[in-house]
Amino acid sequence: MAVIGGGITGLCAALALSRRGASVAVLEAHTIGWGASSRNGGMVLTGLKIDAATLISRYGLEHARELFKASVDSVDSVDQLVRSEQIDCQFTRRGHLSLASKPAHYIGFERAAELLARDFSHPTRLVPRAGLRAELGSDKYFGGLVDEASGGINPAQYVAGLARTARARGAMLRADARVQRMERQGAGWKLTTARGVIEAAEVLVATSGYTGPATPALRRRLLPIGSYVIATEPLSDELAREISPTGRMMYDSMHFLHYFRLTADQRLLIGGRARFVPENEHTVRASAEELRAGMLKIYPQLRDVRVAYAWGGTLDFAFDTMPHVGRIDGYHFALGYAGHGVALATHLGLAVGEAIGTGALNANPFARLPFRGAPPGLQAGKDWVLPLVAAWYRFLDWVE
Ligand SMILES: Cc1cc2nc3c(=O)[nH]c(=O)nc-3n(C[C@H](O)[C@H](O)[C@H](O)COP(=O)(O)OP(=O)(O)OC[C@H]3O[C@@H](n4cnc5c(N)ncnc54)[C@H](O)[C@@H]3O)c2cc1C
């Protein structure tokens, strides 16, 4: 069995396959964990990119319930995995706080809280504007919604721990092994990699936002979107307590959102789509300035705090902004997490690894979603698409 991509999805699948006694090779183009899995904000979140009401209107109540439940279960999957494999990655479960950037968005939160309780039996708690100071040291927002089920993690430690665990269970992990070509060979596969040729009975593609020309059917179904992060120098105990007394994961309600949290070593980590396009040295530098400006609008009290680190990575968005798992052109895949991949890549990576060869994946709620390609002309690799998408989201942020 060959797994292409050494991030959370690929490593969790390799772990599950190894537990079943399968012989597994993980082929990673760079170093293991190089992609989004080691560079994310470490937010282990319930829910999906699209809200609960849209889930119901698109897929009907029963299917929407299953999809939402899977998102909540995915946080438990991380929790159980971290405990059972004793992965040292600062995992804590202090919940998340969605923040209303406009008064109308708080009214949306009220409806969402009601719907989540009624239709999904999922408890959340509204925090009106007057009560927000108990949650964060900022007056920028118009209220919030707390979901206690979410958690936070150190992503680099998590992915390193997954790699150690998968290797200990017998998986073979190969860095610098970009898969350049995939060909059918009888009932199996012949993969040409930067390190030589490998034959495999089954292949799982777990390349997420870095999906490339070796798998064109997936590439035209994904939009790779850049996301950027800065982390400050460690804050004093007093300042850390002021900006985030509860230590929750936080994000605002804009399309061009900011997500932020305290790290275990008391830095403020704040990320956003700042530049939208996939990362390079220039976009990381420009995004760091934009993110710092954004940070000071939320927390003016951090004006004398130095930004110590800045980085970027690429997210995987399907055109319906939903995760997808299944089989295409004879190989397996799991991707499209749209900013919720820490939990969902764990959950779906494990699910694929447990199900390959059994047919059990057909029952997975994400496997039953249609996975359509990009509209003509909007396929990945066309550089003019992303600025258009970015302009559309900026317009929505302005009008909504
Ligand atoms: C800046 C940033 C912040 C984020 N914050 C959060 C967050 O707070 N919470 C959350 O839930 N999600 C977040 N995400 C999303 C989350 O990190 C991803 O959804 C998740 O890590 C996807 O994991 P993966 O294993 O599928 O993909 P990745 O970790 O991206 O791994 C894919 C791997 O495939 C390899 N690859 C590609 N092509 C080939 C090939 N041909 N041959 C071999 N290898 C190949 C790449 O080198 C890469 O290492 C964030 C993402 C970014 C970029």
The ligand as an ORCA input file, in Angstrom:
! r2SCAN-3c Opt
* xyz 0 1
  C      -1.360     28.568      7.728
  C      -2.384     27.489      7.930
  C      -3.152     27.511      9.085
  C      -4.102     26.507      9.297
  N      -4.763     26.483     10.495
  C      -5.605     25.454     10.761
  C      -6.187     25.342     12.045
  O      -5.916     26.121     12.963
  N      -7.061     24.310     12.260
  C      -7.356     23.397     11.278
  O      -8.143     22.481     11.522
  N      -6.758     23.452     10.058
  C      -5.885     24.450      9.797
  N      -5.237     24.478      8.592
  C      -5.511     23.395      7.620
  C      -4.794     22.107      7.987
  O      -3.468     22.376      8.352
  C      -4.839     21.144      6.780
  O      -6.185     20.957      6.362
  C      -4.260     19.789      7.128
  O      -2.977     19.906      7.696
  C      -4.193     18.915      5.866
  O      -3.380     17.804      6.149
  P      -2.946     16.867      4.964
  O      -2.125     15.798      5.533
  O      -4.154     16.456      4.192
  O      -2.100     17.816      3.984
  P      -0.659     18.476      4.153
  O      -0.219     18.543      5.550
  O      -0.666     19.735      3.362
  O       0.287     17.406      3.453
  C       0.271     17.157      2.079
  C       1.672     16.684      1.712
  O       1.653     16.129      0.402
  C       2.941     16.298     -0.133
  N       2.866     16.102     -1.575
  C       2.200     16.829     -2.510
  N       2.364     16.288     -3.734
  C       3.151     15.190     -3.585
  C       3.661     14.215     -4.486
  N       3.396     14.268     -5.808
  N       4.456     13.234     -3.996
  C       4.724     13.147     -2.676
  N       4.252     14.055     -1.767
  C       3.475     15.065     -2.216
  C       3.304     17.725      0.272
  O       4.695     17.926      0.233
  C       2.711     17.810      1.672
  O       3.672     17.601      2.680
  C      -4.297     25.481      8.335
  C      -3.535     25.478      7.175
  C      -2.594     26.470      6.965
  C      -1.771     26.445      5.717
*
